Amino acid sequence: MFKLIDLPYGINDLAPVVSAETLEYHHGKHLATYINNLNNLLPGSGFEDKSLEEIVKNASGGIFNNAGQILNHNLYFLQFKAPSQDNHPVGELAHAIDKQFGSLEAFKEKFNTAAATLFGSGWAWLASDSDGKLHILQEPNASNPVTRGMNPLMCFDVWEHAYYIDYRNSRPGHINALWSILNWEEINNRYMK
């Protein structure tokens, strides 16, 4: 049985980028619903003892959709910390971003474009392949880079429920604000795995 993750920060700690009200709905209700749905679908499915990653790689239909949303949201919520104006990548990931994209600003521009132009609902991802090369991906709905054999590093949720309370219909406003709350140490740790 899967459980709702604990947030590594307080309900008010991401404000004003992500309000307490958004966290209450997004984490406490949306993510909790995916968990309840998956737990109800698992008995007799053959996926009862599998990890989220294994389920996402091998399932389809409702099991895939709910497992994918849980995996995506867990990675999303665990990549944040309190806002900081001087927030930038660290460690080996910082070197990889500079080497591959030329600069943090060039990377952010490409990532923002991917997040802003994803049609409908879904996720923008930074992922790494087995050689450590970085990829910016657009994944619709519940999809995740693990379905491509890649390691998910960082994601921006561009489903409207992620930003509508705080930004109404301004997806770009939401995207631009998220950079100040990224926990680059956590994202670098994911890259180093």
Secondary structure, DSSP 4 states (H G I P E B T S, - for coil): ---PPPPSS-TTTTTTTS-HHHHHHIIIIIIHHHHHHHHHH-TTSS-TT--HHHHHHH--HHHHHHHHHHHHHHHHHTTB-S--SS----HHHHHHHHHHHSSHHHHHHHHHHHHHH--SSEEEEEEE-TT--EEEEEEETT--GGGGT-EEEEEEE-SGGGTHHHHTT-HHHHHHHHGGGB-HHHHHHHHH-
